[in-house]
Amino acid sequence: MQLTAVYIKVPEGYIAFVEELPGANTQGATLEEARENLQEAVTLVLEANRELAEKSLAGQQVTKEPFVLVDQ
């Protein structure tokens, strides 16, 4: 699966977000800075979501396994 990064030019530089991942948004003075910041934002969103899931599953019997989303 491939995600879509969106970059919007604004007077201050660029606003960036990933269409398919709510909460993964950032900004940068240049397009390259916005790209770098978006990489970090995606990582932070995924880490935060993992932490929230782990807390909500604490004490429960669960099965975890790798998951790869394939395009249909």
Predicted model as a PDB file, atoms N, CA, C, CB and O in Angstrom, pLDDT in the B-factor column:
MODEL        1                                                                  
ATOM      1  N   MET A   1       0.843  -1.183   0.000  1.00 81.00           N  
ATOM      2  CA  MET A   1       0.000   0.000   0.000  1.00 81.00           C  
ATOM      3  C   MET A   1       0.882   1.237   0.000  1.00 81.00           C  
ATOM      4  CB  MET A   1      -0.955   0.003   1.215  1.00 81.00           C  
ATOM      5  O   MET A   1       1.922   1.283   0.656  1.00 81.00           O  
ATOM      6  N   GLN A   2       0.455   2.208  -0.728  1.00 88.00           N  
ATOM      7  CA  GLN A   2       1.162   3.476  -0.810  1.00 88.00           C  
ATOM      8  C   GLN A   2       0.250   4.556  -0.251  1.00 88.00           C  
ATOM      9  CB  GLN A   2       1.593   3.800  -2.277  1.00 88.00           C  
ATOM     10  O   GLN A   2      -0.940   4.588  -0.566  1.00 88.00           O  
ATOM     11  N   LEU A   3       0.799   5.444   0.578  1.00 92.00           N  
ATOM     12  CA  LEU A   3       0.032   6.555   1.149  1.00 92.00           C  
ATOM     13  C   LEU A   3       0.273   7.811   0.314  1.00 92.00           C  
ATOM     14  CB  LEU A   3       0.425   6.801   2.642  1.00 92.00           C  
ATOM     15  O   LEU A   3       1.205   7.867  -0.488  1.00 92.00           O  
ATOM     16  N   THR A   4      -0.579   8.814   0.515  1.00 97.00           N  
ATOM     17  CA  THR A   4      -0.492  10.037  -0.272  1.00 97.00           C  
ATOM     18  C   THR A   4      -0.132  11.225   0.611  1.00 97.00           C  
ATOM     19  CB  THR A   4      -1.811  10.298  -1.000  1.00 97.00           C  
ATOM     20  O   THR A   4      -0.893  11.594   1.506  1.00 97.00           O  
ATOM     21  N   ALA A   5       1.024  11.821   0.359  1.00 98.00           N  
ATOM     22  CA  ALA A   5       1.435  13.040   1.048  1.00 98.00           C  
ATOM     23  C   ALA A   5       0.931  14.235   0.249  1.00 98.00           C  
ATOM     24  CB  ALA A   5       2.988  13.097   1.228  1.00 98.00           C  
ATOM     25  O   ALA A   5       1.057  14.279  -0.975  1.00 98.00           O  
ATOM     26  N   VAL A   6       0.360  15.200   0.959  1.00 98.00           N  
ATOM     27  CA  VAL A   6      -0.161  16.406   0.318  1.00 98.00           C  
ATOM     28  C   VAL A   6       0.622  17.601   0.869  1.00 98.00           C  
ATOM     29  CB  VAL A   6      -1.714  16.571   0.569  1.00 98.00           C  
ATOM     30  O   VAL A   6       0.795  17.733   2.080  1.00 98.00           O  
ATOM     31  N   TYR A   7       1.088  18.461  -0.024  1.00 98.00           N  
ATOM     32  CA  TYR A   7       1.841  19.655   0.360  1.00 98.00           C  
ATOM     33  C   TYR A   7       1.119  20.871  -0.197  1.00 98.00           C  
ATOM     34  CB  TYR A   7       3.318  19.593  -0.155  1.00 98.00           C  
ATOM     35  O   TYR A   7       0.864  20.956  -1.398  1.00 98.00           O  
ATOM     36  N   ILE A   8       0.795  21.801   0.670  1.00 98.00           N  
ATOM     37  CA  ILE A   8       0.074  23.008   0.267  1.00 98.00           C  
ATOM     38  C   ILE A   8       0.996  24.206   0.472  1.00 98.00           C  
ATOM     39  CB  ILE A   8      -1.261  23.177   1.079  1.00 98.00           C  
ATOM     40  O   ILE A   8       1.488  24.440   1.576  1.00 98.00           O  
ATOM     41  N   LYS A   9       1.222  24.953  -0.591  1.00 98.00           N  
ATOM     42  CA  LYS A   9       2.060  26.150  -0.513  1.00 98.00           C  
ATOM     43  C   LYS A   9       1.275  27.252   0.161  1.00 98.00           C  
ATOM     44  CB  LYS A   9       2.540  26.598  -1.919  1.00 98.00           C  
ATOM     45  O   LYS A   9       0.159  27.572  -0.249  1.00 98.00           O  
ATOM     46  N   VAL A  10       1.863  27.837   1.204  1.00 98.00           N  
ATOM     47  CA  VAL A  10       1.283  28.971   1.926  1.00 98.00           C  
ATOM     48  C   VAL A  10       2.362  30.042   2.039  1.00 98.00           C  
ATOM     49  CB  VAL A  10       0.746  28.545   3.348  1.00 98.00           C  
ATOM     50  O   VAL A  10       3.534  29.751   1.804  1.00 98.00           O  
ATOM     51  N   PRO A  11       1.997  31.275   2.393  1.00 98.00           N  
ATOM     52  CA  PRO A  11       3.011  32.336   2.468  1.00 98.00           C  
ATOM     53  C   PRO A  11       4.199  31.999   3.377  1.00 98.00           C  
ATOM     54  CB  PRO A  11       2.368  33.608   2.953  1.00 98.00           C  
ATOM     55  O   PRO A  11       5.321  32.435   3.121  1.00 98.00           O  
ATOM     56  N   GLU A  12       3.953  31.229   4.429  1.00 97.00           N  
ATOM     57  CA  GLU A  12       5.014  30.902   5.384  1.00 97.00           C  
ATOM     58  C   GLU A  12       5.860  29.711   4.948  1.00 97.00           C  
ATOM     59  CB  GLU A  12       4.413  30.619   6.737  1.00 97.00           C  
ATOM     60  O   GLU A  12       6.885  29.436   5.572  1.00 97.00           O  
ATOM     61  N   GLY A  13       5.467  29.003   3.906  1.00 98.00           N  
ATOM     62  CA  GLY A  13       6.195  27.818   3.444  1.00 98.00           C  
ATOM     63  C   GLY A  13       5.231  26.772   2.928  1.00 98.00           C  
ATOM     64  O   GLY A  13       4.550  26.989   1.926  1.00 98.00           O  
ATOM     65  N   TYR A  14       5.168  25.619   3.620  1.00 98.00           N  
ATOM     66  CA  TYR A  14       4.305  24.518   3.193  1.00 98.00           C  
ATOM     67  C   TYR A  14       3.610  23.884   4.389  1.00 98.00           C  
ATOM     68  CB  TYR A  14       5.115  23.461   2.431  1.00 98.00           C  
ATOM     69  O   TYR A  14       4.187  23.758   5.469  1.00 98.00           O  
ATOM     70  N   ILE A  15       2.376  23.492   4.176  1.00 98.00           N  
ATOM     71  CA  ILE A  15       1.630  22.655   5.109  1.00 98.00           C  
ATOM     72  C   ILE A  15       1.635  21.269   4.489  1.00 98.00           C  
ATOM     73  CB  ILE A  15       0.147  23.195   5.370  1.00 98.00           C  
ATOM     74  O   ILE A  15       1.489  21.128   3.275  1.00 98.00           O  
ATOM     75  N   ALA A  16       1.805  20.242   5.320  1.00 98.00           N  
ATOM     76  CA  ALA A  16       1.885  18.882   4.800  1.00 98.00           C  
ATOM     77  C   ALA A  16       1.035  17.943   5.645  1.00 98.00           C  
ATOM     78  CB  ALA A  16       3.344  18.399   4.765  1.00 98.00           C  
ATOM     79  O   ALA A  16       0.946  18.088   6.864  1.00 98.00           O  
ATOM     80  N   PHE A  17       0.408  16.971   4.967  1.00 98.00           N  
ATOM     81  CA  PHE A  17      -0.334  15.938   5.688  1.00 98.00           C  
ATOM     82  C   PHE A  17      -0.433  14.694   4.826  1.00 98.00           C  
ATOM     83  CB  PHE A  17      -1.742  16.438   6.086  1.00 98.00           C  
ATOM     84  O   PHE A  17      -0.201  14.731   3.618  1.00 98.00           O  
ATOM     85  N   VAL A  18      -0.786  13.588   5.476  1.00 98.00           N  
ATOM     86  CA  VAL A  18      -1.005  12.323   4.773  1.00 98.00           C  
ATOM     87  C   VAL A  18      -2.505  12.106   4.723  1.00 98.00           C  
ATOM     88  CB  VAL A  18      -0.266  11.114   5.479  1.00 98.00           C  
ATOM     89  O   VAL A  18      -3.165  12.044   5.760  1.00 98.00           O  
ATOM     90  N   GLU A  19      -3.045  11.989   3.515  1.00 96.00           N  
ATOM     91  CA  GLU A  19      -4.501  11.862   3.329  1.00 96.00           C  
ATOM     92  C   GLU A  19      -5.100  10.710   4.131  1.00 96.00           C  
ATOM     93  CB  GLU A  19      -4.819  11.668   1.858  1.00 96.00           C  
ATOM     94  O   GLU A  19      -6.161  10.854   4.739  1.00 96.00           O  
ATOM     95  N   GLU A  20      -4.425   9.583   4.129  1.00 94.00           N  
ATOM     96  CA  GLU A  20      -4.987   8.361   4.707  1.00 94.00           C  
ATOM     97  C   GLU A  20      -4.696   8.193   6.193  1.00 94.00           C  
ATOM     98  CB  GLU A  20      -4.461   7.174   3.969  1.00 94.00           C  
ATOM     99  O   GLU A  20      -5.138   7.209   6.787  1.00 94.00           O  
ATOM    100  N   LEU A  21      -3.971   9.117   6.813  1.00 95.00           N  
ATOM    101  CA  LEU A  21      -3.561   8.953   8.204  1.00 95.00           C  
ATOM    102  C   LEU A  21      -3.902  10.209   9.005  1.00 95.00           C  
ATOM    103  CB  LEU A  21      -2.049   8.648   8.294  1.00 95.00           C  
ATOM    104  O   LEU A  21      -3.071  11.109   9.126  1.00 95.00           O  
ATOM    105  N   PRO A  22      -5.118  10.276   9.553  1.00 94.00           N  
ATOM    106  CA  PRO A  22      -5.505  11.448  10.341  1.00 94.00           C  
ATOM    107  C   PRO A  22      -4.506  11.719  11.466  1.00 94.00           C  
ATOM    108  CB  PRO A  22      -6.908  11.256  10.924  1.00 94.00           C  
ATOM    109  O   PRO A  22      -4.056  10.799  12.148  1.00 94.00           O  
ATOM    110  N   GLY A  23      -4.176  12.965  11.643  1.00 94.00           N  
ATOM    111  CA  GLY A  23      -3.243  13.359  12.691  1.00 94.00           C  
ATOM    112  C   GLY A  23      -1.815  13.496  12.207  1.00 94.00           C  
ATOM    113  O   GLY A  23      -0.987  14.088  12.900  1.00 94.00           O  
ATOM    114  N   ALA A  24      -1.509  12.967  11.041  1.00 96.00           N  
ATOM    115  CA  ALA A  24      -0.156  13.076  10.495  1.00 96.00           C  
ATOM    116  C   ALA A  24      -0.086  14.336   9.651  1.00 96.00           C  
ATOM    117  CB  ALA A  24       0.227  11.813   9.651  1.00 96.00           C  
ATOM    118  O   ALA A  24      -0.267  14.298   8.434  1.00 96.00           O  
ATOM    119  N   ASN A  25       0.180  15.453  10.314  1.00 97.00           N  
ATOM    120  CA  ASN A  25       0.277  16.722   9.605  1.00 97.00           C  
ATOM    121  C   ASN A  25       1.370  17.573  10.229  1.00 97.00           C  
ATOM    122  CB  ASN A  25      -1.073  17.471   9.625  1.00 97.00           C  
ATOM    123  O   ASN A  25       1.711  17.403  11.400  1.00 97.00           O  
ATOM    124  N   THR A  26       1.913  18.484   9.443  1.00 98.00           N  
ATOM    125  CA  THR A  26       3.020  19.310   9.890  1.00 98.00           C  
ATOM    126  C   THR A  26       3.167  20.504   8.960  1.00 98.00           C  
ATOM    127  CB  THR A  26       4.328  18.495   9.946  1.00 98.00           C  
ATOM    128  O   THR A  26       2.294  20.777   8.137  1.00 98.00           O  
ATOM    129  N   GLN A  27       4.266  21.202   9.099  1.00 98.00           N  
ATOM    130  CA  GLN A  27       4.565  22.323   8.209  1.00 98.00           C  
ATOM    131  C   GLN A  27       6.073  22.467   8.100  1.00 98.00           C  
ATOM    132  CB  GLN A  27       3.918  23.643   8.723  1.00 98.00           C  
ATOM    133  O   GLN A  27       6.824  21.851   8.856  1.00 98.00           O  
ATOM    134  N   GLY A  28       6.504  23.280   7.157  1.00 98.00           N  
ATOM    135  CA  GLY A  28       7.928  23.553   6.990  1.00 98.00           C  
ATOM    136  C   GLY A  28       8.128  24.807   6.177  1.00 98.00           C  
ATOM    137  O   GLY A  28       7.267  25.192   5.386  1.00 98.00           O  
ATOM    138  N   ALA A  29       9.271  25.448   6.373  1.00 98.00           N  
ATOM    139  CA  ALA A  29       9.584  26.666   5.633  1.00 98.00           C  
ATOM    140  C   ALA A  29       9.833  26.363   4.159  1.00 98.00           C  
ATOM    141  CB  ALA A  29      10.805  27.360   6.242  1.00 98.00           C  
ATOM    142  O   ALA A  29       9.554  27.193   3.293  1.00 98.00           O  
ATOM    143  N   THR A  30      10.360  25.165   3.876  1.00 98.00           N  
ATOM    144  CA  THR A  30      10.616  24.732   2.501  1.00 98.00           C  
ATOM    145  C   THR A  30       9.900  23.402   2.265  1.00 98.00           C  
ATOM    146  CB  THR A  30      12.155  24.597   2.226  1.00 98.00           C  
ATOM    147  O   THR A  30       9.466  22.741   3.208  1.00 98.00           O  
ATOM    148  N   LEU A  31       9.787  23.028   1.012  1.00 98.00           N  
ATOM    149  CA  LEU A  31       9.168  21.746   0.681  1.00 98.00           C  
ATOM    150  C   LEU A  31       9.978  20.602   1.285  1.00 98.00           C  
ATOM    151  CB  LEU A  31       9.050  21.574  -0.852  1.00 98.00           C  
ATOM    152  O   LEU A  31       9.403  19.651   1.813  1.00 98.00           O  
ATOM    153  N   GLU A  32      11.293  20.683   1.214  1.00 98.00           N  
ATOM    154  CA  GLU A  32      12.142  19.622   1.773  1.00 98.00           C  
ATOM    155  C   GLU A  32      11.961  19.525   3.291  1.00 98.00           C  
ATOM    156  CB  GLU A  32      13.630  19.882   1.430  1.00 98.00           C  
ATOM    157  O   GLU A  32      11.885  18.423   3.836  1.00 98.00           O  
ATOM    158  N   GLU A  33      11.893  20.652   3.965  1.00 98.00           N  
ATOM    159  CA  GLU A  33      11.669  20.640   5.414  1.00 98.00           C  
ATOM    160  C   GLU A  33      10.307  20.034   5.745  1.00 98.00           C  
ATOM    161  CB  GLU A  33      11.768  22.068   5.988  1.00 98.00           C  
ATOM    162  O   GLU A  33      10.184  19.259   6.694  1.00 98.00           O  
ATOM    163  N   ALA A  34       9.299  20.381   4.973  1.00 98.00           N  
ATOM    164  CA  ALA A  34       7.964  19.814   5.186  1.00 98.00           C  
ATOM    165  C   ALA A  34       7.984  18.306   4.978  1.00 98.00           C  
ATOM    166  CB  ALA A  34       6.938  20.466   4.239  1.00 98.00           C  
ATOM    167  O   ALA A  34       7.331  17.574   5.721  1.00 98.00           O  
ATOM    168  N   ARG A  35       8.715  17.833   3.991  1.00 98.00           N  
ATOM    169  CA  ARG A  35       8.833  16.388   3.743  1.00 98.00           C  
ATOM    170  C   ARG A  35       9.486  15.688   4.937  1.00 98.00           C  
ATOM    171  CB  ARG A  35       9.652  16.121   2.455  1.00 98.00           C  
ATOM    172  O   ARG A  35       9.003  14.658   5.406  1.00 98.00           O  
ATOM    173  N   GLU A  36      10.576  16.257   5.414  1.00 98.00           N  
ATOM    174  CA  GLU A  36      11.278  15.673   6.565  1.00 98.00           C  
ATOM    175  C   GLU A  36      10.374  15.678   7.803  1.00 98.00           C  
ATOM    176  CB  GLU A  36      12.590  16.452   6.855  1.00 98.00           C  
ATOM    177  O   GLU A  36      10.302  14.688   8.531  1.00 98.00           O  
ATOM    178  N   ASN A  37       9.694  16.790   8.031  1.00 98.00           N  
ATOM    179  CA  ASN A  37       8.811  16.891   9.185  1.00 98.00           C  
ATOM    180  C   ASN A  37       7.650  15.906   9.093  1.00 98.00           C  
ATOM    181  CB  ASN A  37       8.279  18.310   9.315  1.00 98.00           C  
ATOM    182  O   ASN A  37       7.187  15.386  10.108  1.00 98.00           O  
ATOM    183  N   LEU A  38       7.184  15.652   7.869  1.00 98.00           N  
ATOM    184  CA  LEU A  38       6.071  14.722   7.692  1.00 98.00           C  
ATOM    185  C   LEU A  38       6.504  13.291   8.016  1.00 98.00           C  
ATOM    186  CB  LEU A  38       5.528  14.802   6.254  1.00 98.00           C  
ATOM    187  O   LEU A  38       5.726  12.523   8.581  1.00 98.00           O  
ATOM    188  N   GLN A  39       7.727  12.933   7.665  1.00 97.00           N  
ATOM    189  CA  GLN A  39       8.246  11.616   8.043  1.00 97.00           C  
ATOM    190  C   GLN A  39       8.186  11.452   9.566  1.00 97.00           C  
ATOM    191  CB  GLN A  39       9.705  11.431   7.529  1.00 97.00           C  
ATOM    192  O   GLN A  39       7.745  10.420  10.072  1.00 97.00           O  
ATOM    193  N   GLU A  40       8.629  12.468  10.276  1.00 98.00           N  
ATOM    194  CA  GLU A  40       8.621  12.422  11.743  1.00 98.00           C  
ATOM    195  C   GLU A  40       7.189  12.388  12.277  1.00 98.00           C  
ATOM    196  CB  GLU A  40       9.375  13.637  12.325  1.00 98.00           C  
ATOM    197  O   GLU A  40       6.898  11.649  13.218  1.00 98.00           O  
ATOM    198  N   ALA A  41       6.301  13.175  11.690  1.00 97.00           N  
ATOM    199  CA  ALA A  41       4.907  13.204  12.145  1.00 97.00           C  
ATOM    200  C   ALA A  41       4.247  11.836  11.987  1.00 97.00           C  
ATOM    201  CB  ALA A  41       4.112  14.262  11.366  1.00 97.00           C  
ATOM    202  O   ALA A  41       3.526  11.393  12.881  1.00 97.00           O  
ATOM    203  N   VAL A  42       4.485  11.168  10.867  1.00 97.00           N  
ATOM    204  CA  VAL A  42       3.907   9.839  10.646  1.00 97.00           C  
ATOM    205  C   VAL A  42       4.446   8.864  11.689  1.00 97.00           C  
ATOM    206  CB  VAL A  42       4.221   9.330   9.211  1.00 97.00           C  
ATOM    207  O   VAL A  42       3.681   8.090  12.264  1.00 97.00           O  
ATOM    208  N   THR A  43       5.732   8.894  11.933  1.00 97.00           N  
ATOM    209  CA  THR A  43       6.331   8.019  12.945  1.00 97.00           C  
ATOM    210  C   THR A  43       5.707   8.261  14.312  1.00 97.00           C  
ATOM    211  CB  THR A  43       7.848   8.237  13.015  1.00 97.00           C  
ATOM    212  O   THR A  43       5.377   7.309  15.019  1.00 97.00           O  
ATOM    213  N   LEU A  44       5.542   9.519  14.689  1.00 97.00           N  
ATOM    214  CA  LEU A  44       4.970   9.853  15.998  1.00 97.00           C  
ATOM    215  C   LEU A  44       3.513   9.414  16.115  1.00 97.00           C  
ATOM    216  CB  LEU A  44       5.075  11.352  16.248  1.00 97.00           C  
ATOM    217  O   LEU A  44       3.096   8.932  17.168  1.00 97.00           O  
ATOM    218  N   VAL A  45       2.743   9.576  15.054  1.00 96.00           N  
ATOM    219  CA  VAL A  45       1.335   9.145  15.075  1.00 96.00           C  
ATOM    220  C   VAL A  45       1.256   7.635  15.246  1.00 96.00           C  
ATOM    221  CB  VAL A  45       0.603   9.578  13.775  1.00 96.00           C  
ATOM    222  O   VAL A  45       0.458   7.144  16.044  1.00 96.00           O  
ATOM    223  N   LEU A  46       2.072   6.895  14.509  1.00 95.00           N  
ATOM    224  CA  LEU A  46       2.046   5.437  14.609  1.00 95.00           C  
ATOM    225  C   LEU A  46       2.499   4.970  15.992  1.00 95.00           C  
ATOM    226  CB  LEU A  46       2.933   4.814  13.525  1.00 95.00           C  
ATOM    227  O   LEU A  46       1.918   4.042  16.553  1.00 95.00           O  
ATOM    228  N   GLU A  47       3.528   5.606  16.541  1.00 97.00           N  
ATOM    229  CA  GLU A  47       3.985   5.249  17.885  1.00 97.00           C  
ATOM    230  C   GLU A  47       2.908   5.538  18.925  1.00 97.00           C  
ATOM    231  CB  GLU A  47       5.271   6.010  18.234  1.00 97.00           C  
ATOM    232  O   GLU A  47       2.671   4.723  19.816  1.00 97.00           O  
ATOM    233  N   ALA A  48       2.260   6.684  18.817  1.00 96.00           N  
ATOM    234  CA  ALA A  48       1.203   7.050  19.768  1.00 96.00           C  
ATOM    235  C   ALA A  48       0.027   6.081  19.670  1.00 96.00           C  
ATOM    236  CB  ALA A  48       0.724   8.493  19.514  1.00 96.00           C  
ATOM    237  O   ALA A  48      -0.528   5.668  20.688  1.00 96.00           O  
ATOM    238  N   ASN A  49      -0.351   5.721  18.447  1.00 95.00           N  
ATOM    239  CA  ASN A  49      -1.451   4.775  18.265  1.00 95.00           C  
ATOM    240  C   ASN A  49      -1.104   3.408  18.839  1.00 95.00           C  
ATOM    241  CB  ASN A  49      -1.801   4.645  16.783  1.00 95.00           C  
ATOM    242  O   ASN A  49      -1.957   2.750  19.435  1.00 95.00           O  
ATOM    243  N   ARG A  50       0.137   2.978  18.666  1.00 95.00           N  
ATOM    244  CA  ARG A  50       0.571   1.693  19.219  1.00 95.00           C  
ATOM    245  C   ARG A  50       0.508   1.729  20.751  1.00 95.00           C  
ATOM    246  CB  ARG A  50       2.012   1.352  18.743  1.00 95.00           C  
ATOM    247  O   ARG A  50       0.038   0.780  21.378  1.00 95.00           O  
ATOM    248  N   GLU A  51       0.973   2.810  21.337  1.00 97.00           N  
ATOM    249  CA  GLU A  51       0.948   2.952  22.797  1.00 97.00           C  
ATOM    250  C   GLU A  51      -0.486   2.939  23.329  1.00 97.00           C  
ATOM    251  CB  GLU A  51       1.653   4.251  23.220  1.00 97.00           C  
ATOM    252  O   GLU A  51      -0.767   2.285  24.333  1.00 97.00           O  
ATOM    253  N   LEU A  52      -1.383   3.649  22.668  1.00 96.00           N  
ATOM    254  CA  LEU A  52      -2.790   3.657  23.093  1.00 96.00           C  
ATOM    255  C   LEU A  52      -3.404   2.266  22.985  1.00 96.00           C  
ATOM    256  CB  LEU A  52      -3.601   4.654  22.252  1.00 96.00           C  
ATOM    257  O   LEU A  52      -4.153   1.843  23.865  1.00 96.00           O  
ATOM    258  N   ALA A  53      -3.085   1.556  21.904  1.00 96.00           N  
ATOM    259  CA  ALA A  53      -3.613   0.200  21.729  1.00 96.00           C  
ATOM    260  C   ALA A  53      -3.085  -0.723  22.816  1.00 96.00           C  
ATOM    261  CB  ALA A  53      -3.244  -0.353  20.341  1.00 96.00           C  
ATOM    262  O   ALA A  53      -3.842  -1.515  23.377  1.00 96.00           O  
ATOM    263  N   GLU A  54      -1.796  -0.630  23.119  1.00 95.00           N  
ATOM    264  CA  GLU A  54      -1.207  -1.482  24.146  1.00 95.00           C  
ATOM    265  C   GLU A  54      -1.855  -1.237  25.507  1.00 95.00           C  
ATOM    266  CB  GLU A  54       0.298  -1.243  24.232  1.00 95.00           C  
ATOM    267  O   GLU A  54      -2.116  -2.182  26.251  1.00 95.00           O  
ATOM    268  N   LYS A  55      -2.113   0.028  25.831  1.00 96.00           N  
ATOM    269  CA  LYS A  55      -2.770   0.353  27.099  1.00 96.00           C  
ATOM    270  C   LYS A  55      -4.188  -0.200  27.145  1.00 96.00           C  
ATOM    271  CB  LYS A  55      -2.795   1.867  27.313  1.00 96.00           C  
ATOM    272  O   LYS A  55      -4.620  -0.715  28.177  1.00 96.00           O  
ATOM    273  N   SER A  56      -4.911  -0.100  26.044  1.00 96.00           N  
ATOM    274  CA  SER A  56      -6.294  -0.569  26.031  1.00 96.00           C  
ATOM    275  C   SER A  56      -6.382  -2.095  26.052  1.00 96.00           C  
ATOM    276  CB  SER A  56      -7.015  -0.027  24.806  1.00 96.00           C  
ATOM    277  O   SER A  56      -7.420  -2.650  26.414  1.00 96.00           O  
ATOM    278  N   LEU A  57      -5.305  -2.774  25.669  1.00 96.00           N  
ATOM    279  CA  LEU A  57      -5.294  -4.236  25.639  1.00 96.00           C  
ATOM    280  C   LEU A  57      -4.655  -4.855  26.887  1.00 96.00           C  
ATOM    281  CB  LEU A  57      -4.560  -4.713  24.407  1.00 96.00           C  
ATOM    282  O   LEU A  57      -4.623  -6.077  27.033  1.00 96.00           O  
ATOM    283  N   ALA A  58      -4.152  -4.013  27.774  1.00 95.00           N  
ATOM    284  CA  ALA A  58      -3.462  -4.517  28.969  1.00 95.00           C  
ATOM    285  C   ALA A  58      -4.347  -5.483  29.740  1.00 95.00           C  
ATOM    286  CB  ALA A  58      -3.036  -3.355  29.879  1.00 95.00           C  
ATOM    287  O   ALA A  58      -5.514  -5.203  30.013  1.00 95.00           O  
ATOM    288  N   GLY A  59      -3.767  -6.621  30.083  1.00 95.00           N  
ATOM    289  CA  GLY A  59      -4.478  -7.610  30.873  1.00 95.00           C  
ATOM    290  C   GLY A  59      -5.371  -8.540  30.069  1.00 95.00           C  
ATOM    291  O   GLY A  59      -5.982  -9.448  30.631  1.00 95.00           O  
ATOM    292  N   GLN A  60      -5.453  -8.327  28.774  1.00 96.00           N  
ATOM    293  CA  GLN A  60      -6.293  -9.176  27.928  1.00 96.00           C  
ATOM    294  C   GLN A  60      -5.423 -10.186  27.182  1.00 96.00           C  
ATOM    295  CB  GLN A  60      -7.111  -8.318  26.926  1.00 96.00           C  
ATOM    296  O   GLN A  60      -4.255  -9.925  26.890  1.00 96.00           O  
ATOM    297  N   GLN A  61      -6.004 -11.328  26.883  1.00 96.00           N  
ATOM    298  CA  GLN A  61      -5.303 -12.323  26.079  1.00 96.00           C  
ATOM    299  C   GLN A  61      -5.465 -11.928  24.619  1.00 96.00           C  
ATOM    300  CB  GLN A  61      -5.847 -13.773  26.345  1.00 96.00           C  
ATOM    301  O   GLN A  61      -6.579 -11.894  24.097  1.00 96.00           O  
ATOM    302  N   VAL A  62      -4.352 -11.631  23.967  1.00 96.00           N  
ATOM    303  CA  VAL A  62      -4.391 -11.188  22.571  1.00 96.00           C  
ATOM    304  C   VAL A  62      -3.389 -11.984  21.746  1.00 96.00           C  
ATOM    305  CB  VAL A  62      -4.093  -9.673  22.464  1.00 96.00           C  
ATOM    306  O   VAL A  62      -2.446 -12.564  22.284  1.00 96.00           O  
ATOM    307  N   THR A  63      -3.600 -12.003  20.465  1.00 96.00           N  
ATOM    308  CA  THR A  63      -2.646 -12.559  19.513  1.00 96.00           C  
ATOM    309  C   THR A  63      -2.174 -11.406  18.644  1.00 96.00           C  
ATOM    310  CB  THR A  63      -3.281 -13.720  18.648  1.00 96.00           C  
ATOM    311  O   THR A  63      -2.984 -10.652  18.104  1.00 96.00           O  
ATOM    312  N   LYS A  64      -0.869 -11.274  18.512  1.00 93.00           N  
ATOM    313  CA  LYS A  64      -0.299 -10.240  17.650  1.00 93.00           C  
ATOM    314  C   LYS A  64       0.522 -10.913  16.568  1.00 93.00           C  
ATOM    315  CB  LYS A  64       0.571  -9.236  18.463  1.00 93.00           C  
ATOM    316  O   LYS A  64       1.194 -11.917  16.808  1.00 93.00           O  
ATOM    317  N   GLU A  65       0.458 -10.344  15.369  1.00 95.00           N  
ATOM    318  CA  GLU A  65       1.234 -10.862  14.249  1.00 95.00           C  
ATOM    319  C   GLU A  65       1.485  -9.737  13.265  1.00 95.00           C  
ATOM    320  CB  GLU A  65       0.508 -12.044  13.561  1.00 95.00           C  
ATOM    321  O   GLU A  65       0.734  -8.763  13.239  1.00 95.00           O  
ATOM    322  N   PRO A  66       2.531  -9.852  12.451  1.00 94.00           N  
ATOM    323  CA  PRO A  66       2.782  -8.838  11.430  1.00 94.00           C  
ATOM    324  C   PRO A  66       1.603  -8.760  10.464  1.00 94.00           C  
ATOM    325  CB  PRO A  66       4.086  -9.147  10.663  1.00 94.00           C  
ATOM    326  O   PRO A  66       0.939  -9.759  10.187  1.00 94.00           O  
ATOM    327  N   PHE A  67       1.365  -7.579   9.972  1.00 91.00           N  
ATOM    328  CA  PHE A  67       0.259  -7.345   9.037  1.00 91.00           C  
ATOM    329  C   PHE A  67       0.771  -6.513   7.874  1.00 91.00           C  
ATOM    330  CB  PHE A  67      -0.941  -6.634   9.740  1.00 91.00           C  
ATOM    331  O   PHE A  67       1.334  -5.436   8.068  1.00 91.00           O  
ATOM    332  N   VAL A  68       0.573  -7.013   6.680  1.00 89.00           N  
ATOM    333  CA  VAL A  68       0.955  -6.295   5.471  1.00 89.00           C  
ATOM    334  C   VAL A  68      -0.296  -6.064   4.652  1.00 89.00           C  
ATOM    335  CB  VAL A  68       2.028  -7.075   4.651  1.00 89.00           C  
ATOM    336  O   VAL A  68      -1.004  -7.009   4.303  1.00 89.00           O  
ATOM    337  N   LEU A  69      -0.566  -4.823   4.349  1.00 86.00           N  
ATOM    338  CA  LEU A  69      -1.732  -4.485   3.533  1.00 86.00           C  
ATOM    339  C   LEU A  69      -1.357  -4.572   2.068  1.00 86.00           C  
ATOM    340  CB  LEU A  69      -2.266  -3.073   3.876  1.00 86.00           C  
ATOM    341  O   LEU A  69      -0.449  -3.879   1.609  1.00 86.00           O  
ATOM    342  N   VAL A  70      -2.047  -5.410   1.346  1.00 86.00           N  
ATOM    343  CA  VAL A  70      -1.759  -5.563  -0.078  1.00 86.00           C  
ATOM    344  C   VAL A  70      -2.850  -4.864  -0.880  1.00 86.00           C  
ATOM    345  CB  VAL A  70      -1.657  -7.067  -0.472  1.00 86.00           C  
ATOM    346  O   VAL A  70      -4.020  -4.871  -0.498  1.00 86.00           O  
ATOM    347  N   ASP A  71      -2.458  -4.273  -1.977  1.00 77.00           N  
ATOM    348  CA  ASP A  71      -3.432  -3.606  -2.850  1.00 77.00           C  
ATOM    349  C   ASP A  71      -4.324  -4.646  -3.508  1.00 77.00           C  
ATOM    350  CB  ASP A  71      -2.718  -2.744  -3.927  1.00 77.00           C  
ATOM    351  O   ASP A  71      -3.853  -5.694  -3.950  1.00 77.00           O  
ATOM    352  N   GLN A  72      -5.591  -4.354  -3.567  1.00 67.00           N  
ATOM    353  CA  GLN A  72      -6.563  -5.276  -4.180  1.00 67.00           C  
ATOM    354  C   GLN A  72      -6.857  -4.826  -5.594  1.00 67.00           C  
ATOM    355  CB  GLN A  72      -7.877  -5.347  -3.351  1.00 67.00           C  
ATOM    356  O   GLN A  72      -7.648  -5.459  -6.292  1.00 67.00           O  
TER     357      GLN A  72                                                      
ENDMDL                                                                          
END                                                                             
